[in-house]
Amino acid sequence: MKNAILWGAAGGIGKALTQKLVDEGLAVVAVSRRPSEMKALTPHVIAADVTQPSQVAAAARMAGEMLPAFDLFLYTAGDIASLKVAEMTPADWNRLLAANLTGAFLTAQASLPLLAPDARLVFLGAVHERLRLPGLSAYAAAKAGLEAFAEALRKETRRPALVVRPGAVDTPFWHKVPFSMPKNALAPQALAETIFSALTEGKTGLLDL
C-alpha cells in the first residue's frame, strides 16, 4: 500500500488512522469538513462534507490530481445521537443516515475511478449494529445498512472490503450520548494499530473488536 484516501479524517478515529498510515509510509489524502485540523498530519488535505454529492465529487477530482491511483479507501465519517423513535424528527433521522450510510455510498462511488486494481475498501462500522440499544435506532439502522452496502459493493467490484466493528472508543462521540464511557474503551491510536494490522494480514469481511 502506497496511497490512501480517507473520508471523515478529522474525527478521533480518522485522525488516528491518518497518523498511523503516514507513520507507515503511506501518502494520505485526508478529506474532512475541518481540514485545518489535518494539515499537521498530511500535506494532502481537502475540505468536503461527505453528505453533499457536489462536494464529494469535487473532492474526488482534487484527490485524483494530488496522487496517482489509491491502494486504500477508508470511510470513517459518522454521527450519533440518542433519540427515541417517538421523539425523533425526520431531520434527525436523515442527518444520522446521511453521515453514517449515504456518505459511504457517495464517497465510495466517487472514489472507485481513482482506485488501483487491487485497492482495498475499509468502512467503520460499530458494535451498536449488534446491540441495537434504545435511543440508537437510527444509528444502528445506518450501521446495519453500511454492512450490507459494503458486502454488495465487494461483490460488484470484486475488491476486498473490511467493515470494522469496534466497541467503545475514547472519542468525542461520547459527549453526544447519555452513556458513560466504559473503562475498557479503546484509545483511537490502539484501534488504528489494530485496523492496520488487519489490513497487512489481508483480513476482509467483518472485524469485531
C-alpha positions as CSV (number, residue, x, y, z in Angstrom):
1,M,0.0,0.0,0.0
2,K,1.4,3.4,-1.0
3,N,-1.5,5.8,-1.3
4,A,-4.7,6.1,0.7
5,I,-7.8,8.3,0.6
6,L,-9.6,8.8,4.0
7,W,-13.0,10.3,4.2
8,G,-14.0,11.8,7.5
9,A,-10.4,12.3,8.6
10,A,-10.8,14.9,11.3
11,G,-12.8,12.6,13.7
12,G,-11.0,10.9,16.6
13,I,-10.6,7.6,14.7
14,G,-10.0,9.3,11.4
15,K,-7.1,11.3,12.8
16,A,-5.5,8.3,14.5
17,L,-5.8,6.3,11.2
18,T,-4.3,9.1,9.2
19,Q,-1.3,9.3,11.6
20,K,-0.8,5.6,11.6
21,L,-0.9,5.4,7.8
22,V,1.5,8.3,7.4
23,D,3.8,6.7,10.0
24,E,3.8,3.5,8.0
25,G,4.9,5.4,4.9
26,L,1.7,5.9,3.0
27,A,0.7,9.1,1.3
28,V,-2.7,10.0,2.6
29,V,-5.3,12.3,1.2
30,A,-7.4,13.4,4.2
31,V,-10.9,14.7,3.4
32,S,-12.8,16.4,6.2
33,R,-15.2,19.3,7.0
34,R,-12.4,20.6,9.3
35,P,-9.3,20.5,7.0
36,S,-7.2,22.8,9.2
37,E,-7.0,20.1,11.9
38,M,-5.4,17.7,9.4
39,K,-2.6,19.9,7.9
40,A,-0.1,18.9,10.6
41,L,-0.6,15.2,9.7
42,T,-0.5,15.2,5.9
43,P,0.1,17.8,3.2
44,H,-2.8,16.3,1.1
45,V,-5.9,17.8,2.7
46,I,-9.3,18.6,1.1
47,A,-12.4,20.2,2.6
48,A,-15.7,18.5,2.0
49,D,-18.9,17.4,3.6
50,V,-19.3,13.7,2.8
51,T,-23.1,14.1,2.8
52,Q,-23.1,16.6,-0.1
53,P,-22.8,15.0,-3.6
54,S,-21.3,18.1,-5.2
55,Q,-18.7,18.5,-2.5
56,V,-17.8,14.8,-2.6
57,A,-17.4,14.8,-6.4
58,A,-15.2,17.9,-6.3
59,A,-13.1,16.4,-3.5
60,A,-12.6,13.2,-5.5
61,R,-11.4,15.2,-8.5
62,M,-8.9,17.1,-6.4
63,A,-7.7,13.9,-4.8
64,G,-7.0,12.4,-8.2
65,E,-4.9,15.4,-9.1
66,M,-2.9,15.1,-5.8
67,L,-1.9,11.5,-6.0
68,P,-1.9,8.6,-8.6
69,A,-4.2,5.6,-8.0
70,F,-5.1,4.9,-4.4
71,D,-4.4,1.5,-2.9
72,L,-6.7,2.1,0.1
73,F,-10.1,3.7,0.6
74,L,-11.3,4.4,4.1
75,Y,-14.6,5.8,5.3
76,T,-14.6,6.9,9.0
77,A,-17.1,9.7,8.9
78,G,-20.2,9.4,11.1
79,D,-22.6,11.0,13.6
80,I,-24.5,9.8,16.6
81,A,-27.4,10.9,18.8
82,S,-29.5,9.3,21.4
83,L,-33.1,9.8,20.3
84,K,-36.1,7.6,20.8
85,V,-38.2,6.8,17.8
86,A,-41.2,8.7,19.3
87,E,-39.1,11.8,19.8
88,M,-37.1,11.7,16.6
89,T,-37.8,14.2,13.8
90,P,-37.3,13.3,10.1
91,A,-34.4,15.7,10.0
92,D,-32.7,13.8,12.9
93,W,-33.2,10.5,11.1
94,N,-31.9,11.9,7.8
95,R,-28.9,13.5,9.4
96,L,-27.8,10.3,11.1
97,L,-28.3,8.1,7.9
98,A,-26.6,10.7,5.8
99,A,-23.4,10.7,7.9
100,N,-23.2,7.0,8.6
101,L,-24.6,5.5,5.4
102,T,-25.3,7.9,2.5
103,G,-21.9,9.4,2.8
104,A,-20.3,6.0,2.5
105,F,-22.2,5.5,-0.8
106,L,-21.3,8.9,-2.2
107,T,-17.6,8.7,-1.3
108,A,-17.2,5.1,-2.5
109,Q,-18.9,5.8,-5.8
110,A,-16.7,8.9,-6.3
111,S,-13.5,7.1,-5.3
112,L,-13.9,4.0,-7.5
113,P,-12.4,5.5,-10.6
114,L,-9.4,6.6,-8.5
115,L,-8.6,3.2,-7.1
116,A,-5.8,0.8,-8.1
117,P,-6.9,-2.6,-9.4
118,D,-6.1,-4.3,-6.1
119,A,-7.2,-1.4,-3.8
120,R,-8.9,-2.3,-0.5
121,L,-12.1,-0.8,1.0
122,V,-12.5,-0.1,4.7
123,F,-15.6,1.1,6.4
124,L,-16.0,2.0,10.1
125,G,-19.0,0.1,11.5
126,A,-20.0,-0.2,15.1
127,V,-20.8,-2.7,17.8
128,H,-24.2,-0.9,18.1
129,E,-25.3,-2.6,14.9
130,R,-25.5,-5.8,17.1
131,L,-26.5,-4.2,20.4
132,R,-29.3,-2.0,19.0
133,L,-29.8,0.0,22.2
134,P,-32.8,2.1,22.9
135,G,-32.3,5.6,21.6
136,L,-29.9,4.5,18.9
137,S,-32.4,3.2,16.3
138,A,-31.2,5.5,13.5
139,Y,-27.5,4.9,14.3
140,A,-27.9,1.2,14.4
141,A,-30.0,1.1,11.3
142,A,-27.4,3.1,9.4
143,K,-24.6,0.9,10.6
144,A,-26.5,-2.3,9.6
145,G,-27.1,-0.7,6.2
146,L,-23.4,0.1,5.9
147,E,-22.5,-3.6,6.4
148,A,-25.0,-4.6,3.7
149,F,-23.7,-1.9,1.4
150,A,-20.1,-2.9,1.9
151,E,-20.8,-6.5,1.1
152,A,-22.8,-5.7,-2.0
153,L,-20.0,-3.4,-3.1
154,R,-17.4,-6.1,-2.6
155,K,-19.3,-8.4,-4.8
156,E,-19.9,-5.8,-7.5
157,T,-16.3,-4.6,-7.7
158,R,-14.6,-7.8,-6.6
159,R,-12.4,-5.8,-4.3
160,P,-11.5,-6.8,-0.7
161,A,-13.7,-4.9,1.7
162,L,-13.4,-4.7,5.5
163,V,-16.1,-3.4,7.9
164,V,-14.6,-2.7,11.3
165,R,-17.0,-3.0,14.3
166,P,-15.3,-1.6,17.3
167,G,-16.8,-1.4,20.7
168,A,-16.3,1.7,22.8
169,V,-13.6,4.0,21.6
170,D,-12.5,7.1,23.5
171,T,-13.6,9.9,21.1
172,P,-15.8,13.0,21.4
173,F,-18.7,10.8,20.2
174,W,-19.4,10.0,23.9
175,H,-20.3,13.7,24.5
176,K,-23.3,13.2,22.2
177,V,-24.9,10.3,24.1
178,P,-26.1,9.9,27.7
179,F,-24.0,6.9,28.4
180,S,-20.9,6.5,30.5
181,M,-17.8,5.6,28.5
182,P,-16.7,2.1,29.5
183,K,-13.4,1.9,31.4
184,N,-12.1,-0.5,28.8
185,A,-12.7,1.9,25.9
186,L,-10.0,1.7,23.2
187,A,-7.8,4.6,22.5
188,P,-8.2,5.7,18.9
189,Q,-4.5,5.1,18.3
190,A,-4.9,1.5,19.5
191,L,-7.8,1.0,17.2
192,A,-5.8,2.4,14.3
193,E,-3.0,-0.1,15.1
194,T,-5.4,-3.0,15.0
195,I,-7.0,-1.9,11.7
196,F,-3.6,-1.5,10.1
197,S,-2.6,-4.9,11.3
198,A,-5.8,-6.4,9.9
199,L,-5.0,-4.8,6.6
200,T,-1.5,-6.2,6.5
201,E,-2.8,-9.6,7.3
202,G,-5.3,-9.4,4.5
203,K,-8.5,-9.7,6.6
204,T,-11.8,-9.0,4.9
205,G,-15.5,-9.1,5.9
206,L,-16.4,-8.1,9.4
207,L,-13.8,-7.4,12.1
208,D,-15.2,-7.3,15.6
209,L,-13.2,-5.5,18.2
